[in-house]
Amino acid sequence: MNKNDKKYELNLPDYTIANILQTGNWMNEKFSDHLKQYALSIQQFQVLRSLKELKGASADLQTLQAEMVSKNSNTTRLVEKLRLKGYITRFQNEENRRKVDIKITDEGLTLLNEIEGVQIDFENTIVGNLSTTEIIALNQLLEKIRNK
């Protein structure tokens, strides 16, 4: 029996959860480090990407919150930081004055295009030792865990 076989003798659910948590933290650190060169957090990047996908349409805070990977993100604070950087605009909704319409600016689009130029290389570095089949299987298993 080699050293790697021993870890599988442990409580498999416990080992699996610990492994997923450790991998998630590792990936979070790598992604955060990658985005530091653009002075963006992961959450800010997600907001910008969500707005870009709307192709010029606006979104409200609830829509952006639903798109976030981390549901605990303070979307109001994230939006304000992005507005101060000039990456988004925020306007009061004319039909419902309690809502705010948020759009990405040309400056925000330019930044995202710059990031996307190196994003593919970053992503390939992270999963580069996996085949396409393994990546698909991994995603299916992770989705299966979340969607019991």
VENFEN-V580622 format. One record per pair of residues at least 4 apart in sequence whose C-alpha atoms are under 6 Angstrom apart, sorted by the first residue. I is the first residue (numbers start at 1). J is the second residue. Records with the same first field share a line. If there is no record, write none. Layout:
# VENFEN-V580622
I->J + J
This chain:
# VENFEN-V580622
12->16
15->19
20->24
28->32
35->40
36->40
40->44
51->104
58->101 + 102 + 103
59->101 + 102
60->100 + 101 + 102
75->79
82->87 + 88
83->87 + 88 + 89
87->105 + 107 + 108
88->103 + 104 + 105
89->102 + 103
90->101 + 102
91->100 + 101
92->97 + 100 + 101
93->97 + 99 + 100 + 101
104->108
112->116
115->119
124->128
130->134
134->138
143->147
144->148
